[in-house]
Amino acid sequence: MEGGKACALVVVDMINTYGHPDADLLVESVREVLPAVTRALAGARGHGVEVIYVNDNFGRWRSHHDELVAAALDGPYAELVEPLLPDEESLFVVKARHSVFYQTPLEYLLQQQGIGHIVLCGQATEQCVLYSALDAHIRHLEVTVLRDAVAHIHPDLAEAALRMMERNMGARLTAVDDMRW
């Protein structure tokens, strides 16, 4: 990995039923970035990089990752989830709010794995990805955002969010195919 720190690919909210407000706008963008997200997963896995799915629980407080995956696969957008399914080596953290760090064990998990650099992909650029990058930055983690592997609801806000992550948080923006795992 560039920079010398151990890294993990963090897949944000891609296990999704899309049964929420603005889903129609988000689905269109997810379709566009899906090939890049699958390449990111293949690249990380091919280089032995830890893959961590951090996913919203959508208010299902008794659910675990198998139930979230099953609900997404049973939903109307299973074709957006099937190519991205966690494998047996992937880690899975359930979250309830926008940031992957907010009241989750992710920070502890990263510390235990010796990971000092996270690579973000997933959705939504102007919400969960942005807030996760900020929370990583304040934790002194290096952050890379795979700009072609993040989906958005509003293109103008997503572009502004990417600029903020780069300028204000020191995040490195790169394309999946340019990522050096």
N, C-alpha and C positions, 0 to 999 in steps of 0.2 A: 504494500500500500504506500502511496505517496505520503510523505510527511513522517513516516516511521511509526506512527501510532497504530495499534490494532484497531480495526474498524468493524462495524456491523452495518448491514443494510437494514434500515427500519422501514417497514411497509405500513403506511398509515391508512387505516380505514378502508382497505380494498375488499374486505369480506363484508358485503353490503347487500341489503335487500332493496335499496333505493325506494323505500316507502316513506320518504320525508319531504318537507317543502323544498322546492328548487331542484328536486331530483331530476326532473326532465332536462334542465339545463346542464346538470352535472353528468348525466348519462352520455350526452353527446361528446363531452370532453373525455370521459373515461374511454369511450370507443377509440378516440384518437390516440391516447397515450398507452393503451393496452399492449401493443407490440413492444414498446420501449420498456414497460414494466416487466414483461416476461423476459426480455433480454437482460435486464438488470438482475433479475432473480437467477437466471442461468449463469451470468457472469460471476456473481457473488458465490453461488454454490460451486461453480467450477474452480474457483480459486480458494475454496475452503473458508470463505468469509461467513461469519455468523449472520443468519437471517432471522430477524425478529419482527413478527407481525404485532402491531399494536392497534387494537381495534375497538371501536365504540361498542358498548354492550346494548345500545338502543333501548335502554330502560329495562332490559331483561336481567334483573338483579340475581336471578338464580341460575343464569346460564353460564356455560363454560365454552371454550373454543369449539368443541365438536358441535354443540347446539347452534352456535352462531354460523358456522360453516353450513350445517344442514339447512338452516332457515334461508340462507342466501342461495343455496343450490335449489331449494324448493320454490324460490321466488321467480318473478317474471324476467329477471336479468341474470339468470344462471350462466349465460355465455360470457358474462363479464367477470365472473368469479372462477369458473372452472380452470382457465389457464394459469391462475395465480394461487392455487391451493397450497397451503403449507405442506411440506414434506415431513417425514419422520424426524428429521434433524432440526427443523425450524422451531424457534421458541415463539410463544404466544402470550401477550400481555393484554388484559382487558382494561379498557379505560371508560370513563363516563363523561368526560368533558373534552374540550378541544385539544389541549396539549397531551402529548404522549407521556409526559412526566407528572401531570397533575394527579396526585394521590394514587400513583401506580408504583409498583416495585421496579420500574425500569432503571432508575438511577442506581439502585443497589445491584441489579443484575449486571449493568455495564461495569460497575466497579469490580464485581466478583469475577467477571470475564476479562478484566484488564483492558477494556475497550475505552479509548480516548477520542474516537472519531466516529461520528455517525453519518451515514449516507441516507438521505431521505428521498422516498418516492411515495406516491399515493395521492390522497385527496383530503381536503380541497386546499389548493395552493394558498388562497387568500384567507383561509381559516386555520384548520388543524396543522397544516404544514408550516405555516408562518409562526403560529404560537409554539409549536414544537421546536422550531429552529431558535426562537428567542430563548426558550427555557434551556435548551442545550447550551447556547452561548453563555447564559448567566451561570451555568455549571462548569464553565471553562472547557467544554468539549469542542473539538473541531467539528465543523459541519460542512458537508457537501450536499447540495440539492441537485438532483438529476432533473434538470429543467424540462426535458422532453418526456419525463415519466411522472409528472404531477398534473393532475386534472383540476379544473377550475369550474366555478359556477359563473363568475363574471370575468371575462378576459381582461378588462382594464384593471380591475382590482388585483387579479393574479399577476399581471406584469408589474404593478406597483409593489406587490408583496415580494416578488423576486428581487426587485431593485433594493428594497429595504433589507432583505436578508443578506444580500451581498454587501451593501454599503454600511449598514448600521450594525450588523452582527458578524461581519467578516466571513460570511458563508461563501464557499466556493461554488459557483454555478457551473455545471458541465453537462454535456450530453452523455447518455448512457454509453454510446460507442466510443467515447473519449475517456471513459473512466478507467483508471489504472488500479485494479484491485490489488 
